[in-house]
Amino acid sequence: MKPDADPRISRRTILTYGPVLGAAAAVAPAITGCAPRATSGETQPSPPTPPDTGKPTEVLPEPKPIPGGSTLPDGSVIHVFAPGTPGVTLPFTKVPLEGLDVEPRVTTDHNGFAALAYHVGTATGNDGKTYDLETDMRVMNGSYVAADGTRRDSGLFVFV
């Protein structure tokens, strides 16, 4: 800071950086929970090598999907509901929101935090064309029971 600069924080600064700091504060526990733990300098015995399943070892076991969901035109079911104000239909996909008591999670046996956001608008591509934009983004963080029956103390899932 310059010696003659005003040390007060303006309303514009708070409105500009406040949401960024709030989002960082909300996501930080999830990110630090995924980080490798530092040791105190003493050597720890290495865990046994797991059998090769074809998946990277750092991938957590899959969670169990919620029962039911939305039926697609081809008859298949995706394990997702559309929570939101009843009577509102998303403009581009024509998905009707199903009510405020509808499950926002896409996993079952989950104990933790869940957030959901719909974004609707337009976007301009590099080619100068305007495109319709509609998103359904969800984040779930917490403990869960995996599809293989194991209980996991933490997991971070993102649905986009």
RAZIQUI-V111945 format. One record per pair of residues at least 4 apart in sequence whose C-alpha atoms are under 8 Angstrom apart, sorted by the first residue. I is the first residue (numbers start at 1). J is the second residue. If there is no record, write none. Layout:
i j
I J
I J
//
This chain:
i j
1 5
9 13
9 14
10 14
11 15
12 16
13 17
13 18
14 18
15 19
16 20
17 21
18 22
19 23
20 24
21 25
22 26
23 27
24 28
25 29
27 31
28 32
29 33
30 34
30 141
30 156
31 35
33 154
39 43
50 57
55 59
60 155
61 146
61 147
61 148
62 146
62 147
62 148
63 107
63 108
63 144
63 145
63 146
63 147
64 107
64 108
64 109
64 145
64 146
64 147
65 79
65 106
65 107
65 108
66 79
66 80
66 105
66 106
66 107
66 108
67 79
67 108
68 77
68 78
68 79
68 80
69 77
69 78
69 79
69 80
69 81
70 77
70 78
70 79
70 80
70 81
71 75
71 76
71 77
71 78
72 76
72 77
72 78
79 106
80 104
80 105
80 106
81 98
81 102
81 103
81 104
81 106
82 95
82 96
82 97
82 98
82 99
82 102
82 104
83 97
83 98
83 99
83 100
83 101
83 102
83 103
83 104
84 88
84 97
84 98
84 99
84 100
84 102
85 97
85 98
85 99
85 100
86 96
86 97
86 98
86 99
86 100
87 96
87 97
87 98
88 96
88 97
89 94
89 95
89 96
89 97
90 94
90 95
90 96
90 97
90 120
90 134
91 95
91 120
92 132
92 133
92 134
93 134
98 102
104 114
104 115
104 116
104 138
105 114
105 138
105 140
108 144
108 145
109 144
109 145
110 142
110 143
110 144
110 145
111 142
111 143
111 144
112 140
112 141
112 142
112 143
113 139
113 140
113 141
113 142
114 138
114 139
114 140
114 141
115 138
115 139
115 140
116 136
116 137
116 138
116 139
117 135
117 136
117 137
117 138
118 134
118 135
118 136
118 137
119 133
119 134
119 135
119 136
120 132
120 133
120 134
120 135
121 132
121 133
121 134
122 130
122 131
122 132
122 133
123 130
123 131
123 132
123 133
124 128
124 129
124 130
124 131
125 129
125 130
125 131
135 160
136 159
136 160
137 158
137 159
137 160
138 158
138 159
138 160
139 156
139 157
139 158
139 159
140 155
140 156
140 157
140 158
141 154
141 155
141 156
141 157
142 153
142 154
142 155
142 156
143 151
143 152
143 153
143 154
143 155
144 151
144 152
144 153
144 154
144 155
145 149
145 150
145 151
145 152
146 150
146 151
146 152
//
